[in-house]
Amino acid sequence: MRDVLTKALGSTTSVNLVRATVDGLRNLRSKATIEQSRGVKITI
């Protein structure tokens, strides 16, 4: 990953920011998964 920018909404304690970051990384989807769910081919 490169050039990641974040914005904190709500509580900005260190623990909450780390939890939100880890949760976001866990919820990332691959290109193949997105293509399958949308039923289209993605070209970059």
C-alpha positions in Angstrom: 0.0 0.0 0.0 1.1 3.5 -0.7 -0.2 7.0 0.0 -2.8 6.1 2.7 -4.7 9.0 4.1 -7.1 8.7 7.0 -9.6 10.9 8.7 -10.7 10.2 12.3 -14.4 10.5 13.0 -15.6 10.4 16.6 -13.1 9.3 19.3 -9.5 9.8 18.4 -7.8 7.8 21.1 -4.9 5.7 20.0 -6.6 2.4 20.7 -9.7 3.3 18.7 -7.6 4.5 15.8 -5.6 1.3 15.7 -8.8 -0.8 15.9 -10.4 1.2 13.1 -7.3 0.8 10.9 -7.1 -3.0 11.5 -10.8 -3.4 10.8 -10.5 -1.5 7.6 -7.5 -3.6 6.4 -9.4 -6.8 7.2 -12.4 -5.6 5.1 -10.3 -5.0 2.0 -11.5 -7.0 -1.0 -9.5 -8.2 -3.9 -10.0 -7.2 -7.5 -11.3 -10.7 -8.4 -13.8 -10.6 -5.5 -15.2 -7.2 -6.7 -15.4 -8.4 -10.3 -17.3 -11.4 -9.3 -19.8 -9.5 -7.1 -20.4 -6.9 -9.8 -20.4 -9.3 -12.7 -18.0 -7.1 -14.8 -14.3 -7.1 -15.7 -12.3 -4.3 -14.1 -9.4 -2.8 -16.1 -6.9 -0.4 -14.6 
